[in-house]
Amino acid sequence: NFSLCSTSPPPPGPALMRLSLSLVAAGGSTQCSVVPGQIVGSSQIATKIAVADAGACCDACAANPDCVAYTYAMSTKLCFLKDNVQGNTTHGDRQSGVVPGRQPKDHWNACAGNFSTLPFCNESLPQEQRLADLVQRIQDTEIGAQLTARQSSSVPRIGLPAYYWGTNAIHGLQNVGCLKDGQCPTSFPAPCALGATFNPQNVQDMGEILGVEERAYYNEQVHDSLDTWSPTINLNRDPRWGRNVESFGEDPLVCGLNGAAYTRGLQQEGKDKYLQAVVTLKHWMAYTVEDYHGTTRHNVDSKVSAWDMVTSYLPQWEIAVKEAGAKGVMCSYNMVNGKPTCGNAELTKILREDFGFTGYITSDSDSCADIWRSHHYVKTGEEAVRECLTSGTDIDSGSTYGQYLKSALDKGILNKTLAATALHNSYRTRFQLGLFDFEGSKKSKYASITKEVVGSAAHQQKSLDMARQAMVLLKNDGVLPAKKGQKVAVIGTSVNSTEDLLGNYNGPICPNGKYDCFPTIFQQVAAVSAGPTTVYTGTDAAAAAAAAAPADLVVLVASNAKDGGGEGHDRDSIALAADQQAVITAVLATGKPAVLVLVNGGVIAIDGLKDSAPAILEVFMPGVHGAQAVAETIFGENNPGGKMPVTMYHSSYVNEVDFLDMSMVAGPGRSYKFYQGQPLYEFGYGLSYTTFALQTTQTSLSVPADGKGTVQVTVSNTGGRDGDEVVFVYMTNSTGSKVDTPMPARMLVGYQRVAVQAGASAAVEVEVPAARVALVDSKGVKRVVPGAYEFMVTRGHGDVLKIPVQVTGKEQVLFTLKPWWGQETEVLI
């Protein structure tokens, strides 16, 4: 299944610790080894400006006794001097080199050699005592760089290595290269597809694999990071948001459970003395705007009611922090109700005091700068530093702390204790990873992780299995599963592109920098069908219809990979592009048996195609193995069991509600909870090649207000194929307990995916904590109110079971929002 992936090593790379380089004259008086198009080394010990050329940069390095390597920026004539050769990344505007005869000190490991006697390196001391010793050693001139991401600088005088904070890992390690022997990190389906599996164990497995592979890169000393800026747990609030590809879905419970699963898998807390790696949940909070008609993530002030905040924008964070112990959070660019999220101490109190968060907080890419440059909340960089640190933003991903923290201290704008707290929080994260235990960390199970795990066959198999589980069958008029060996025409703009199946935040996929080591949909359809297969990727409707004419089966792919929004830009329309619409309409008009395959991050509205397409398969962004999963599903080797994690609205939906209105009940309403119209396909919908029945003997359920209850059902596979089904448990609005806020017709309180063999049955138990049936009033007070309720159990379609529920005991007040906005600016529901 993975035969298209190259196993041959790539051309020699620039890993200077492991490769011999020729000495090449750099143009100055010193002979330096030269590596064009690369950044060599992490951090820098000095920066020279207006340097004439790379040769002069080489001379500057040679003149500094602590310098081992240099990187020259050709466009800006900046020269960066390095005391190490840790990690290397490609950059077309850079030229790097090393000074012959210079040996780097051990700057990968803290507390090595002579530095092992420093108190913060004493592994027998309490961690807090060690942290206090380290923090007091950092000089005022060094604090800004220590609190800067992506890379915190080294401090050679105390043996403190540089550290890279921001390894994006939404569905694979991004900020790395393939290893020198050709191994590339494992890439998984995008989160929108993982959400469709309704199986958090998939996300936990992915998190564990990402953590293992990141450890491998760290142990190989090619990437100095054990931190991920992932997962994204923001709600898919509106189909126009450009980053819906990163979201697990439109329900906060789904986002929260998947965020918690990722956290457990990646961090592996409790499985070793140290954490395997550290998550950074993003983006905190109410962040769902990129750039919409001039309102951008950098200047938007999102107006969110207390009720919306507590019911829709906070629950996923509470789940991931409280239930899984996430150790990192990224605050977002936007303002919420008049305050920047990275400069909002009240928001941070929710994390630390209400949710029990004990980790570090980083800004998004210089969202601390946005506080003064685009939000104009304060007037200077020094004041922005003060706002961010006062509000608990420990790390600044950008240049604001580096440029303005020292002057903020000098001018008396910033209290140094705030900077000390940030140093403490950020260093503690690195302590928890074992990075200051030079001897103890050698005994950790993570120390034995080697490069062989990167992109391994076992990891690739997991990715493929997840892609298979993500297939959502929306319609089938008897076309599927298709017979193998017949004439097949594969038509669509994305049918011969593996890249179009991946989503965003993709790491390196193939050693050659391309995507051709994994198959396309056309290639896999041809391989699995094993019959005559043709392909058409153009946009001429007549030519497409002609291409379909000789075929016995047409695989039509509709894709928004090129126009589905993205980071930094939202969508105006959720309809399929006009040229693709014309092609698909013309092909369907031929009357040929056809399956319409939807490839998308944000959902595509298929108003004019739903009725005319004989079969519809929604695959979202299924990843590098997505083509295989699609082909196997079409020809019956994989039985689809995915469900819609979002609502598929009609294309006219965008005209009915203001994208910038954050209310979940605006216009016709948002998500399955509040949408009043009839969608094209509902949240939770998904068919199978087999049939299921849902039964229960449970006539009632008692749930303690301070406990949980268990829903018990039986899922029977009444068809002729093995298959998966998802059991959804909703709370309905049939209750005598009322609040002064809207109650959705149904609200998800639990779900479970189950595999059932043909002719067999499976007992399914879904635990429902009482907190999930809590009611929220207009002031943002969340309570579990004793009384009568009703649960509805479904498969997303077909059987509907209703179970009376009695919540018993005393009322429980779970959360009380403390608004930071005044009554004069109260945000209404």
Secondary structure, 3 states (H helix, E strand, C coil): CCCCCCCCCCCCCCCCCCCCCCEEECCCCCEEEEEEEEEECCCCCEEECCCCCHHHHHHHHHHCCCCCEEEEECCCCEEEEECCCCCEEEEEEEEEEECCCCCCCCCCCCCCHHHHHCHHHCCCCCHHHHHHHHHHHCCHHHHHHHCEECEECCEHHHCECCEECCECCCCCCCCCCCCCCCCCCCCCCCHHHHHHHCCHHHHHHHHHHHHHHHHHHHHCCCCCCCEECCCECCCCCCCCCCCHHHCCCCCHHHHHHHHHHHHHHHHCCCCCCCCCCECCEEEECCCCCCEECCEECCCCEECCCHHHHHHHHCHHHHHHHHHCCCCEEEECCCEECCEEHHHCHHHHHHHHHHCCCCCEEEECCCHHHHHHHCCCCCCCHHHHHHHHHHCCCCEEECCHHHHHHHHHHHCCCCCHHHHHHHHHHHHHHHHHCCCCCCCHHHHCHHHHCCHHHCCCHHHHHHHHHHHHHCCEEEEECCCCCCCCCCCEEEECCCCCCCHHHCCCCCCCCCCCCCCCCCCCHHHHHHHHHCCCEEEECCCCHHHHHHHHCCCCEEEEEEECCCCCCECCECCCCCECCHHHHHHHHHHHCCCCCEEEEEECCCCCECCCCCCCCCEEEEEECCCCCHHHHHHHHHCCCCCCCCCCCCCECCHHHHHCCCCCCCCCCCCCCCHHHHCCCCCCECCCCCECCCCEEEECCCCCEEEECCCEEEEEEEEEECCCCCEEEEEEEEEECCCCCCCCCCCCCEEEEEEEEEEECCCCEEEEEEEEEHHHHCEECCCCEEEECCEEEEEEEECCCCCEEEEEEEEECCCEEEEECCCCCCHHHCCCC
